[in-house]
């Protein structure tokens, strides 16, 4: 490789891709301490040219490649240290790039939340990535950085303050505001379609240890909030959190990759806080009913077609600039040690969770891959393979997110 570029953004004209590119311009183009030499890539010359104009970056390099063209993807890998992909649904369009990066030793990150696809990539390319030195990092956005890094932060503080790691952590979404894009809905729709036609996949998706190394013998029962539930630890009613299915599996994989510092029986759960008393219970029931009706509609072919055609945003569409700017999230963690001690922390982010904030988080993961490891790659302690953000970056990513991504990690009373 000649590593002409530090980073290539593949799928740059997607909704999140455009936000990511703007973030890279704002954060890394004129930064004397951390400067990235980067390029944009995709299949449409016209759309990429339009993006350059929008970014007001006439010198920004443009590379052409289709997600299914392995020859073109190999050419991208030969020119860069890192490829960051925003091309989803990944289960439909993502495999060739992961394969090519794993084979060529090119570092890679994305923002997928498609747990079934990640399992397939692990099965097919994990050994290849280990051999080539490629570091593959899925789930580098709102799925699943606040959860994964939040647990990492909570456990670090528990060890410092309480003297031991927590054996049980509950993550609760206290508040969040933001929109949803057509690309995210396309990924959710594709997973729903696959699960509806595949009983084996439905059983696979029910496994909380789906992303952990196989044959580890992990049997601790994990709490899954599916119905209105009262949480005495937070003094509030709960409703399901739609991202818990991917986030919890990433957190459990982190524990496994780190060789179980939190214990083989570590328990982790996620849910949304609905409030206390009668109003909280009512709100919880309403949310559970609404989610149930939505999932039912997406499982049935005629109603899914109607929703996709007339109700839901299309790929390339997403929340308005105002929603992106005014969005936020406040996520709380309650950790308990085996001897009954407790610690509470929170992760707070500014900007729409899935888009404004995700673009910044994804940009920092890409920058971390490009700048934090490659100066002395042969001596890096982080070898090739499929990593989670906490196991690959640890404290360094928290530093990056707090400094330049408007994400804060705090211990709370």
RODO-2510 file (C-alpha; in nm, 4 decimals, decimal comma):
residues 413
     n   res          X          Y          Z
     1     x     0,0000     0,0000     0,0000
     2     x     0,1120     0,3560    -0,0621
     3     x    -0,1351     0,5012     0,1902
     4     x    -0,1954     0,8145    -0,0119
     5     x    -0,4880     0,8902     0,2203
     6     x    -0,5427     0,8553     0,5932
     7     x    -0,9174     0,7986     0,5507
     8     x    -1,1596     0,7317     0,2661
     9     x    -1,5288     0,7901     0,3311
    10     x    -1,7157     0,5265     0,1285
    11     x    -2,0800     0,6101     0,0714
    12     x    -2,0034     0,9783     0,1237
    13     x    -2,3277     1,0956    -0,0376
    14     x    -2,5520     0,9014     0,2023
    15     x    -2,7362     1,1008     0,4686
    16     x    -2,4878     1,0195     0,7450
    17     x    -2,1989     1,0248     0,4974
    18     x    -2,2621     1,3903     0,4185
    19     x    -2,2761     1,4784     0,7891
    20     x    -1,9538     1,2869     0,8463
    21     x    -1,7796     1,4684     0,5619
    22     x    -1,8839     1,8067     0,6973
    23     x    -1,7489     1,7054     1,0374
    24     x    -1,4157     1,6017     0,8872
    25     x    -1,3928     1,9357     0,7081
    26     x    -1,4708     2,1298     1,0260
    27     x    -1,2533     1,9251     1,2590
    28     x    -0,9557     1,7923     1,0638
    29     x    -0,8912     2,0101     0,7570
    30     x    -0,7272     2,3038     0,9341
    31     x    -0,6068     2,1438     1,2546
    32     x    -0,2334     2,1715     1,3135
    33     x    -0,2388     1,9053     1,5871
    34     x    -0,4498     1,6474     1,4033
    35     x    -0,4847     1,6793     1,0295
    36     x    -0,6357     1,4123     0,8072
    37     x    -0,5644     1,3627     0,4400
    38     x    -0,8945     1,2154     0,3257
    39     x    -1,1072     1,1455     0,0202
    40     x    -1,4672     1,0664    -0,0643
    41     x    -1,5822     0,7615    -0,2581
    42     x    -1,9019     0,6224    -0,4035
    43     x    -2,0557     0,5044    -0,7260
    44     x    -2,1967     0,8317    -0,8616
    45     x    -1,9557     1,0908    -0,9999
    46     x    -2,2372     1,3461    -1,0214
    47     x    -2,3470     1,3035    -0,6586
    48     x    -1,9896     1,3161    -0,5333
    49     x    -1,9239     1,6326    -0,7329
    50     x    -2,2371     1,7886    -0,5845
    51     x    -2,1179     1,6955    -0,2351
    52     x    -1,7800     1,8600    -0,2989
    53     x    -1,9594     2,1764    -0,3991
    54     x    -2,1793     2,1630    -0,0883
    55     x    -1,8735     2,1177     0,1317
    56     x    -1,6932     2,4012    -0,0506
    57     x    -1,3903     2,1762    -0,0916
    58     x    -1,2900     2,1939    -0,4595
    59     x    -0,9623     2,0074    -0,3957
    60     x    -1,1224     1,7146    -0,2132
    61     x    -1,0219     1,3918    -0,3937
    62     x    -1,3028     1,1844    -0,5434
    63     x    -1,2803     0,8093    -0,6023
    64     x    -1,5338     0,5909    -0,7806
    65     x    -1,6294     0,2435    -0,6609
    66     x    -1,9430     0,0335    -0,6403
    67     x    -2,0173    -0,1681    -0,3260
    68     x    -2,0292    -0,4890    -0,5323
    69     x    -1,7117    -0,4258    -0,7352
    70     x    -1,4282    -0,5947    -0,5461
    71     x    -1,1672    -0,4797    -0,7967
    72     x    -1,2610    -0,1164    -0,7376
    73     x    -1,2765    -0,1743    -0,3606
    74     x    -0,9277    -0,3248    -0,3644
    75     x    -0,8070    -0,0128    -0,5429
    76     x    -0,9509     0,1972    -0,2593
    77     x    -0,7762    -0,0182     0,0015
    78     x    -0,4433     0,0250    -0,1759
    79     x    -0,4678     0,4018    -0,1310
    80     x    -0,5617     0,4425     0,2346
    81     x    -0,5006     0,3465     0,5937
    82     x    -0,8696     0,3473     0,6889
    83     x    -1,2035     0,3122     0,5125
    84     x    -1,5152     0,4309     0,6914
    85     x    -1,8379     0,3012     0,5374
    86     x    -2,1860     0,4523     0,5577
    87     x    -2,3328     0,2266     0,2880
    88     x    -2,6339     0,0430     0,4284
    89     x    -2,8227    -0,1731     0,4736
    90     x    -2,4929    -0,3456     0,5374
    91     x    -2,6488    -0,6895     0,5066
    92     x    -2,7250    -0,6013     0,1446
    93     x    -2,4265    -0,3873     0,0464
    94     x    -2,1531    -0,4214     0,3079
    95     x    -1,9839    -0,7601     0,2777
    96     x    -1,7523    -0,7003    -0,0176
    97     x    -1,5851    -0,4037     0,1499
    98     x    -1,5340    -0,5880     0,4800
    99     x    -1,3896    -0,8822     0,2867
   100     x    -1,1546    -0,6593     0,0886
   101     x    -1,0353    -0,4681     0,3948
   102     x    -0,9790    -0,7903     0,5890
   103     x    -0,7766    -0,9378     0,3032
   104     x    -0,5674    -0,6266     0,2374
   105     x    -0,4945    -0,5281     0,5985
   106     x    -0,6878    -0,2010     0,5704
   107     x    -0,8528    -0,0716     0,8868
   108     x    -1,2300    -0,0294     0,8645
   109     x    -1,5176     0,1173     1,0653
   110     x    -1,8910     0,1621     1,0121
   111     x    -2,2125     0,2442     1,1958
   112     x    -2,4079    -0,0749     1,1392
   113     x    -2,6542    -0,2021     1,3974
   114     x    -2,7334    -0,5187     1,2003
   115     x    -2,6359    -0,7849     1,4495
   116     x    -2,7062    -1,0799     1,2194
   117     x    -2,4725    -0,9368     0,9548
   118     x    -2,1944    -0,8741     1,2057
   119     x    -2,2138    -1,2385     1,3112
   120     x    -2,1754    -1,3425     0,9472
   121     x    -1,8743    -1,1152     0,9020
   122     x    -1,7112    -1,2607     1,2139
   123     x    -1,7630    -1,6131     1,0879
   124     x    -1,6281    -1,5386     0,7415
   125     x    -1,3474    -1,2860     0,7889
   126     x    -1,2266    -1,2663     1,1488
   127     x    -0,9350    -1,5022     1,0939
   128     x    -0,8450    -1,3245     0,7704
   129     x    -0,8336    -0,9882     0,9498
   130     x    -0,6143    -1,1315     1,2243
   131     x    -0,3688    -1,2582     0,9677
   132     x    -0,3580    -0,9379     0,7620
   133     x    -0,3541    -0,6908     1,0523
   134     x    -0,6816    -0,5227     0,9542
   135     x    -0,8688    -0,3758     1,2484
   136     x    -1,2443    -0,3977     1,1849
   137     x    -1,4717    -0,1878     1,4080
   138     x    -1,8476    -0,2151     1,3597
   139     x    -2,1111    -0,0157     1,5517
   140     x    -1,9151     0,3102     1,5698
   141     x    -2,2095     0,5471     1,6092
   142     x    -2,5015     0,5815     1,8505
   143     x    -2,5073     0,2055     1,8044
   144     x    -2,3147     0,1254     2,0161
   145     x    -2,0593     0,3778     2,1460
   146     x    -2,2639     0,5328     2,4328
   147     x    -2,3468     0,1834     2,5609
   148     x    -2,0073     0,0213     2,5073
   149     x    -1,7971     0,3163     2,6217
   150     x    -2,0484     0,3962     2,8973
   151     x    -2,0048     0,0502     3,0474
   152     x    -1,6270     0,0787     3,0089
   153     x    -1,6330     0,4147     3,1917
   154     x    -1,8661     0,2850     3,4638
   155     x    -1,6480    -0,0193     3,5273
   156     x    -1,3315     0,1888     3,5371
   157     x    -1,4824     0,4227     3,7964
   158     x    -1,6261     0,1299     3,9934
   159     x    -1,2801    -0,0222     4,0190
   160     x    -1,1372     0,3112     4,1343
   161     x    -1,4141     0,4072     4,3796
   162     x    -1,5586     0,0750     4,4968
   163     x    -1,2557    -0,1467     4,4618
   164     x    -1,4074    -0,3957     4,2178
   165     x    -1,5851    -0,4224     3,8860
   166     x    -1,9654    -0,4352     3,8698
   167     x    -2,1242    -0,7734     3,8156
   168     x    -2,4480    -0,6101     3,6973
   169     x    -2,5075    -0,2884     3,5022
   170     x    -2,8396    -0,1404     3,3928
   171     x    -2,8420     0,1206     3,1173
   172     x    -3,1478     0,3437     3,0992
   173     x    -3,2272     0,6114     2,8409
   174     x    -3,3461     0,9011     3,0558
   175     x    -3,4074     1,1441     2,7705
   176     x    -3,3397     1,1715     2,4002
   177     x    -3,4526     1,3882     2,1108
   178     x    -3,3864     1,3315     1,7432
   179     x    -3,5129     1,2021     1,4128
   180     x    -3,4677     0,8918     1,2056
   181     x    -3,3352     0,8505     0,8536
   182     x    -3,4503     0,6397     0,5651
   183     x    -3,1230     0,4469     0,5717
   184     x    -3,1743     0,3354     0,9309
   185     x    -3,5309     0,2323     0,8551
   186     x    -3,4120     0,0417     0,5482
   187     x    -3,1734    -0,1569     0,7679
   188     x    -3,4482    -0,2272     1,0216
   189     x    -3,6883    -0,3275     0,7463
   190     x    -3,4357    -0,5614     0,5910
   191     x    -3,3700    -0,7335     0,9253
   192     x    -3,7443    -0,7643     0,9891
   193     x    -3,7925    -0,9140     0,6435
   194     x    -3,5113    -1,1641     0,6983
   195     x    -3,6402    -1,2656     1,0418
   196     x    -3,9972    -1,3058     0,9197
   197     x    -3,8865    -1,5664     0,6664
   198     x    -3,6199    -1,7430     0,8724
   199     x    -3,7033    -1,9194     1,2021
   200     x    -3,3349    -2,0060     1,2523
   201     x    -3,2450    -1,6375     1,2336
   202     x    -3,5137    -1,5536     1,4906
   203     x    -3,3580    -1,8050     1,7295
   204     x    -3,0149    -1,6610     1,6583
   205     x    -3,1327    -1,3075     1,7302
   206     x    -3,2628    -1,4218     2,0698
   207     x    -2,9122    -1,5250     2,1788
   208     x    -2,7630    -1,2472     2,3979
   209     x    -2,4133    -1,3865     2,3345
   210     x    -2,4488    -1,3884     1,9554
   211     x    -2,1368    -1,1762     1,9014
   212     x    -1,9203    -1,3466     2,1622
   213     x    -1,6632    -1,6088     2,0654
   214     x    -1,8291    -1,9452     2,0187
   215     x    -1,7901    -2,2340     2,2612
   216     x    -1,7332    -1,9999     2,5554
   217     x    -2,0074    -2,1654     2,7595
   218     x    -2,1726    -1,8365     2,8602
   219     x    -2,5027    -1,9108     3,0301
   220     x    -2,5888    -1,6179     3,2584
   221     x    -2,9443    -1,5108     3,1894
   222     x    -2,9694    -1,1561     3,0548
   223     x    -3,2692    -0,9363     3,1320
   224     x    -3,4658    -0,8228     2,8260
   225     x    -3,7322    -0,5583     2,8849
   226     x    -4,0241    -0,6408     2,6559
   227     x    -4,3237    -0,5349     2,8651
   228     x    -4,4034    -0,2468     3,1020
   229     x    -4,1672    -0,3093     3,3943
   230     x    -4,0989    -0,1227     3,7174
   231     x    -3,7319    -0,0622     3,7981
   232     x    -3,6760    -0,0089     4,1709
   233     x    -3,3138     0,0966     4,1115
   234     x    -3,4271     0,4008     3,9132
   235     x    -3,7694     0,4374     4,0755
   236     x    -3,9411     0,4453     3,7375
   237     x    -4,1338     0,2410     3,4849
   238     x    -3,9503     0,1040     3,1821
   239     x    -4,0264     0,0474     2,8158
   240     x    -3,8145    -0,1438     2,5629
   241     x    -3,5255     0,0396     2,3988
   242     x    -3,5229    -0,0473     2,0301
   243     x    -3,1407    -0,0449     2,0114
   244     x    -3,0918    -0,2793     2,3080
   245     x    -3,0707    -0,5817     2,0793
   246     x    -2,7443    -0,4656     1,9238
   247     x    -2,5988    -0,2601     2,2108
   248     x    -2,6216    -0,5355     2,4710
   249     x    -2,4519    -0,7845     2,2405
   250     x    -2,1670    -0,5434     2,1733
   251     x    -2,1183    -0,4848     2,5481
   252     x    -2,1114    -0,8593     2,6161
   253     x    -1,8641    -0,9069     2,3298
   254     x    -1,6373    -0,6424     2,4840
   255     x    -1,6328    -0,8354     2,8108
   256     x    -1,5477    -1,1546     2,6219
   257     x    -1,2723    -0,9947     2,4103
   258     x    -1,1126    -0,8533     2,7255
   259     x    -1,1136    -1,2050     2,8735
   260     x    -1,4001    -1,1430     3,1147
   261     x    -1,2717    -0,8763     3,3557
   262     x    -1,6348    -0,8262     3,4682
   263     x    -1,6872    -1,2005     3,5171
   264     x    -1,8392    -1,4707     3,3001
   265     x    -2,1741    -1,4121     3,4742
   266     x    -2,1774    -1,0366     3,4062
   267     x    -2,5301    -0,9099     3,3432
   268     x    -2,6285    -0,6097     3,1357
   269     x    -2,9643    -0,4676     3,0281
   270     x    -3,1034    -0,1636     2,8474
   271     x    -3,4415     0,0108     2,8573
   272     x    -3,6038     0,3537     2,8425
   273     x    -3,7177     0,5390     3,1540
   274     x    -4,0863     0,6331     3,1347
   275     x    -4,1291     0,8048     3,4710
   276     x    -4,2749     0,7147     3,8089
   277     x    -4,6291     0,6608     3,9322
   278     x    -4,9431     0,6208     3,7267
   279     x    -4,8229     0,8487     3,4462
   280     x    -4,5025     0,6503     3,4082
   281     x    -4,6904     0,3233     3,3966
   282     x    -4,9380     0,4605     3,1416
   283     x    -4,6578     0,5983     2,9267
   284     x    -4,4800     0,2633     2,9419
   285     x    -4,7910     0,0782     2,8266
   286     x    -4,8458     0,3219     2,5405
   287     x    -4,4857     0,2871     2,4170
   288     x    -4,4943    -0,0928     2,4414
   289     x    -4,8217    -0,1039     2,2467
   290     x    -4,6890     0,1361     1,9822
   291     x    -4,3681    -0,0597     1,9321
   292     x    -4,5660    -0,3819     1,9098
   293     x    -4,7977    -0,2430     1,6430
   294     x    -4,5043    -0,1036     1,4453
   295     x    -4,3166    -0,4341     1,4503
   296     x    -4,6325    -0,6222     1,3549
   297     x    -4,6881    -0,3859     1,0634
   298     x    -4,3300    -0,4397     0,9494
   299     x    -4,3617    -0,8180     0,9724
   300     x    -4,6674    -0,8340     0,7443
   301     x    -4,5824    -0,7844     0,3780
   302     x    -4,8780    -0,5645     0,2672
   303     x    -4,8528    -0,3260     0,5632
   304     x    -4,4728    -0,3176     0,5340
   305     x    -4,5086    -0,2156     0,1685
   306     x    -4,7586     0,0560     0,2619
   307     x    -4,5334     0,1919     0,5391
   308     x    -4,2272     0,1952     0,3131
   309     x    -4,4155     0,3581     0,0260
   310     x    -4,6228     0,6232     0,2007
   311     x    -4,5212     0,6695     0,5667
   312     x    -4,1503     0,6149     0,6361
   313     x    -3,8642     0,8338     0,5066
   314     x    -3,6743     0,7025     0,2058
   315     x    -3,3007     0,6222     0,1992
   316     x    -3,1114     0,9488     0,1726
   317     x    -3,3747     1,1328     0,3760
   318     x    -3,3377     1,2195     0,7420
   319     x    -3,3942     1,4738     1,0184
   320     x    -3,3760     1,8439     0,9394
   321     x    -3,0717     2,0551     1,0285
   322     x    -3,2715     2,2041     1,3166
   323     x    -3,3523     1,8603     1,4588
   324     x    -2,9906     1,7529     1,4152
   325     x    -2,8682     2,0586     1,6052
   326     x    -3,1253     2,0596     1,8872
   327     x    -3,1189     1,6845     1,9439
   328     x    -2,9522     1,5302     2,2488
   329     x    -2,9420     1,2215     2,4687
   330     x    -2,8961     1,1537     2,8399
   331     x    -2,8158     0,7913     2,9198
   332     x    -2,7819     0,6633     3,2768
   333     x    -2,5974     0,3613     3,4133
   334     x    -2,6465     0,1875     3,7475
   335     x    -2,3701    -0,0550     3,8344
   336     x    -2,3787    -0,3033     4,1213
   337     x    -2,0888    -0,5029     4,2580
   338     x    -2,1195    -0,8580     4,3846
   339     x    -2,1083    -0,7327     4,7457
   340     x    -2,3947    -0,4868     4,6910
   341     x    -2,2142    -0,1567     4,6342
   342     x    -2,3522     0,0784     4,3689
   343     x    -2,2229     0,3411     4,1299
   344     x    -2,4176     0,5686     3,8962
   345     x    -2,2835     0,7315     3,5807
   346     x    -2,4168     0,8985     3,2720
   347     x    -2,3277     0,9636     2,9089
   348     x    -2,4641     1,2884     2,7672
   349     x    -2,4400     1,3827     2,4018
   350     x    -2,5360     1,6936     2,2074
   351     x    -2,6919     1,6677     1,8631
   352     x    -2,9379     1,4268     1,7099
   353     x    -2,8336     1,0840     1,8485
   354     x    -2,8446     0,8820     1,5288
   355     x    -2,7082     1,1456     1,2913
   356     x    -2,5490     1,4642     1,4252
   357     x    -2,3844     1,2874     1,7188
   358     x    -2,3251     0,9650     1,5266
   359     x    -2,1332     1,1500     1,2541
   360     x    -1,8991     1,2992     1,5138
   361     x    -1,8472     0,9675     1,6924
   362     x    -1,7831     0,7848     1,3651
   363     x    -1,5392     1,0561     1,2612
   364     x    -1,3440     1,0164     1,5838
   365     x    -1,3244     0,6381     1,5455
   366     x    -1,1924     0,6801     1,1909
   367     x    -0,9410     0,9410     1,3102
   368     x    -0,8357     0,7164     1,5952
   369     x    -0,7690     0,4298     1,3571
   370     x    -0,5765     0,6553     1,1208
   371     x    -0,3748     0,8546     1,3725
   372     x    -0,3449     0,6609     1,6979
   373     x    -0,2068     0,3320     1,5661
   374     x    -0,0393     0,3775     1,2302
   375     x     0,2657     0,5800     1,3283
   376     x     0,4194     0,2634     1,4695
   377     x     0,1957    -0,0122     1,3436
   378     x     0,4424    -0,2994     1,3782
   379     x     0,4756    -0,2380     1,7501
   380     x     0,1060    -0,1724     1,8140
   381     x    -0,0504    -0,3823     2,0862
   382     x    -0,3769    -0,3797     1,8938
   383     x    -0,3431    -0,6491     1,6328
   384     x    -0,5744    -0,7283     1,3455
   385     x    -0,9217    -0,8621     1,4100
   386     x    -1,2790    -0,7553     1,4827
   387     x    -1,2774    -0,5124     1,7754
   388     x    -1,5332    -0,3190     1,9752
   389     x    -1,4688     0,0495     2,0421
   390     x    -1,3962    -0,0016     2,4125
   391     x    -1,1526    -0,2898     2,3629
   392     x    -0,9664    -0,1151     2,0814
   393     x    -0,9463     0,2418     2,2110
   394     x    -1,0285     0,2452     2,5823
   395     x    -0,9563     0,5796     2,7497
   396     x    -0,8295     0,7341     2,4269
   397     x    -1,1744     0,7318     2,2657
   398     x    -1,3312     0,8909     2,5728
   399     x    -1,0697     1,1660     2,5445
   400     x    -1,1517     1,2151     2,1775
   401     x    -1,5284     1,2190     2,2304
   402     x    -1,5152     1,4636     2,5203
   403     x    -1,2735     1,6960     2,3429
   404     x    -1,4233     1,7076     1,9934
   405     x    -1,7547     1,5209     1,9728
   406     x    -1,9683     1,6895     2,2430
   407     x    -2,0064     1,3671     2,4416
   408     x    -1,9508     1,3718     2,8189
   409     x    -1,8913     1,0838     3,0624
   410     x    -1,9641     1,1565     3,4285
   411     x    -2,0160     0,9943     3,7683
   412     x    -2,3445     1,1112     3,9208
   413     x    -2,4859     1,1023     4,2744
***
